[in-house]
């Protein structure tokens, strides 16, 4: 595990594996799905709309989602769901796999609701589940950053369980950083890398819940962080960077004029 931010050098081993024609078709389908999301407002509480829209975007990009259920079912009622933060891809996958309103972490989709950070405790007290991604910034997907304890404070204040989720990407069964969108990297470049990758599967591992009685926010954050790190098969926290090898990745046909998240 690294406490230093990942960089585009983490993408050294990623190169397009899909034929050019497949990349173009996926790019066009993704642009069309984004346009549809922007022009069709949600009905009711927006949950069905969010699931369908997220699934449509992932399918267009060529991403398959696999949900792994927890060994012990999550408790019923409101909960704070926390997941590692890689990119827009896992944001969409979490919307399809977890019934919780995502808190705003900078990923804003046309037509998909998010919750302001200062509203998390209020929504938990109202009986709604909320999803947060407690890392300060995105990672490449094969590393994990520190979980910010303040993101867990609303769960302790509301007395609701914390439910960790580990998201990891696989290409042909092997770990990949293809789904990353790192600090300073444009959505276009990240999307081009995704649509250019074949056999891309995003695993969403729902992990056993942590009861709110387990101490301070920092202690609960550490428990959740270690649970996610175990699934990602990364080392315990230490203040060092992981090795980097420089390489760039070319775009794959997405037009900068298409509507995109920000």
N, C-alpha and C positions, 0 to 999 in steps of 0.2 A: 504494500500500500504506500502511496506517495502523498505527502502533504504539499507538494509543489504542483502547480497547474500543468496539465498536459498541453502539448503543442501539436501543430500539424506534422511534426516529425514522427509522432506516434503512428502515422498512417503509412509508414515506409513500405509495409508489405501489401498494401491494398492497390490493386490495379483492376481495370474493367475485365469481367469475365463473360458478360453478355454480348452477343453480337450487336453490331451497330443498329440493325433494324429493330431489335427488341428494345434497345435503349430509347430509340426514337418513339416507339409505340408507348412505352411506359411513361416517357416524359409528357407526351400529349395527353394520355389518360390522367396523369397526375394534375396537369394544368386544368383539365376539364373538371375534375373532382373539386379542385380548389374554387373554381368559378361557381360551381353548383352550391358549395357550402356557403359562399358569400351572398348568394341571391335567395337562399331558402331559409328564412328564420325558423327557429325551433318552435314546436308546439308544446303546450303543457309545461312540465318542469324541465324539458329539454333533454332528459336522459336518453330516450330512444333516439332522438335526433343526433345526439353526440356519439352514441355507439355506432349508428349506421354511417354517419359521416366519417368517423375515424376508421372504421372498417373499409369503407370505400377508398379512402386515401391510401391506406396500407396496401390494399389489393392492387390499386393502380401502380404503386411503386414496386410491386413484386415482392412484398414482405409477407411472410406467413407468421402468425402468432400462435405459440403453444403455451397454455396456462398449466402450471404445476400446482396442484392444490396442497395446502399445508397438512402436515401429519395430524395435527389437532385442529378441527374447524375453528374459525374465528368466532368470537362471541357475537351474539346478536346485539343490535342497538348501535348507537353512534360510536365511531372509532376514528382515530387518526392513523391514516395509512401513510407510510413513509417509504420512499423508493430512491435508489441511486439515480443519478442524473447524467444521462449521456447525450440525448438530443431530442429533436422533434419526433423521431421515430418511436422512442419509448413513451413519450407523452401521449401519442395516439394509441399505442398498445395498451397503456394503463387505462385509458378511457374506455376501451372495449372490455377489459378484464376485471375492473374494480368499480364497484358502485359507490363512488365518492366524488365530490366536487373538487376539481383541482384548484389549488391555490396558485395565484399568479407568480411565476418564476421567470417571466420574460418571454415565454412562448405563448403568443396570442394568435388564435386561429380565427378566420372569418366564420362567424355564426356559432362558435363554440364558447360556452360560458367559462369564466374563471372567477376565482374569489380573491379579493384583496387580502393581503397578509394580516391586516389588523382586524379582519372579520372572522378569522379561524375559530377563536374561542367562542364567539357568539353563535356561530353555526353549530358547533359541537354541543353547546348548551341547549340549542333548539332541537337537538336530536338528529342532526344530519352528519354524515360521515364526510371527512375532508381528506384530500390527498395532498401531501407536500413532498418536495424533493429537497432534503435538508443540506445537500452539499452547496458550498458557496458558489461553485462554478461547475460547468460540465467537465466530464472526463472522457477518455478515449473508449471506455467500455471494458477494458481489461485491467483498469485501476479503479480505485475508489478514493474520494477525498474525505476529509473530516466532516462528520455530521455536526451541524451547528446546533448546540444545545437549545438556543432560544426557540428554534422551530418546534421543539417538543413541549415547551412550557404550556401552551394551550391545552394539551391533553391532560397534563397534571392538574391544571386549574379546573378543568371540566370533569375530571375523574373518569376519563374514558380510556380504553386500552389503546396501545400503540401496536399497529400491525405492520411489520416490515415486509417489503417486497424487493426481491433481487431481480433485475432485468439484465440479461446477457444475450449477446448476439452470436449466432453460429452460421458459418458458411460451410456447407457440406460437412456438418458435424464438428467443425473446428472453430475455436474462438476467432473473432474478427473485430476489427475496429471500423468496419465499413459504415456503420450506422452513426458514427460520431459527428457532432457539430461542435468544434472546439472554439474557445474564446477567440474572437476576431475573425472567425471563418464565416463566410456568407452562407445563407441557406441554399443558394444556387449550387455552390460547390458540394455541399453535403448531399443535397438531393441528387446531383449528378452521380455521385459515388454510389448512392443507394440503388438507383435505377440501373446502374451498370454492373450490379452484383447478382449473380445467379445463386440459387439454392440458399437464399437468405432467410433465416428463421430467427425470430425474436422470442426467447424464452422468458416467461413471466412467472417467477417462483414466489408463491404466497407462503410466507414463513409464519411459524407460531407466534401468537400475540404475546405482548409484554404487558403485564398488569400495571396499572398506574401506581400501585403501592411500592413499586421497585425503586424508591429513592428519588434523587434529584433529577432535574432535566439533563444534566451532564451524564449522570449514570445511565439513564434510559437511552440517551443518544449513543453512548458507548455500546450498550447491549445490542441496539438495532444495527449499529455500524458493523459489529463483529458478526452478527448473523448474516448480513448481506455479503460481507467479505468472504465468509466461508463458502458461499455458493459461487462467488466469482473466482474463488481459489487464489486469492491474493494474500500477501503477508500481513501480519499485524501492523498497526500504524508506526511509521518511523519517518523522520524528517529528511528524506532523501528522494531524489528523482529517479525514475526508472530510465533505462538506456534509450537513446533516441538515434534514429538514422534518418537523415534528411531525404525527402522526396516530395514531389508535387503530384497532383492528380488533375487531369484535364476535365472540362465540363462534358456533359453528355446530352446536349440538345434542348435543355430547358430554356425557354425564353425569359429574359429579365422583365418582360412586360406582363407575365402571368401573375395573378394575385398570390401572395405568399404570406406566411405567418411572420410576425416580427417579435 
